[in-house]
Amino acid sequence: MNPFSKIYKNLSDRELFTILEESHKYDPLAVEAAGEEIKSRHLSSEEVTLIKEQLLQKHHKKASKSQKTEKVKD
């Protein structure tokens, strides 16, 4: 059994999608467990779309904040 599977059952859908999107930051077994957990939840396409939109908004906010910080440094 994957050591991450039990832990990931308690993560939110958004947290699991973050692991998949940032897979380069995680152990391959962690990424595999996140994918399997998402599959087991049988999310609708609408739910998946909503989560991906939320993550995209989060990334845009981080990028915007980073740009503002760089401007202040200049």
Rosetta blueprint (number, residue, H / E / L):
1 M L
2 N L
3 P L
4 F L
5 S H
6 K H
7 I H
8 Y H
9 K L
10 N L
11 L L
12 S L
13 D H
14 R H
15 E H
16 L H
17 F H
18 T H
19 I H
20 L H
21 E H
22 E L
23 S H
24 H H
25 K H
26 Y L
27 D L
28 P H
29 L H
30 A H
31 V H
32 E H
33 A H
34 A H
35 G H
36 E H
37 E H
38 I H
39 K H
40 S H
41 R L
42 H L
43 L L
44 S L
45 S H
46 E H
47 E H
48 V H
49 T H
50 L H
51 I H
52 K H
53 E H
54 Q H
55 L H
56 L H
57 Q H
58 K H
59 H H
60 H H
61 K H
62 K H
63 A H
64 S H
65 K H
66 S H
67 Q H
68 K H
69 T H
70 E H
71 K H
72 V H
73 K H
74 D L
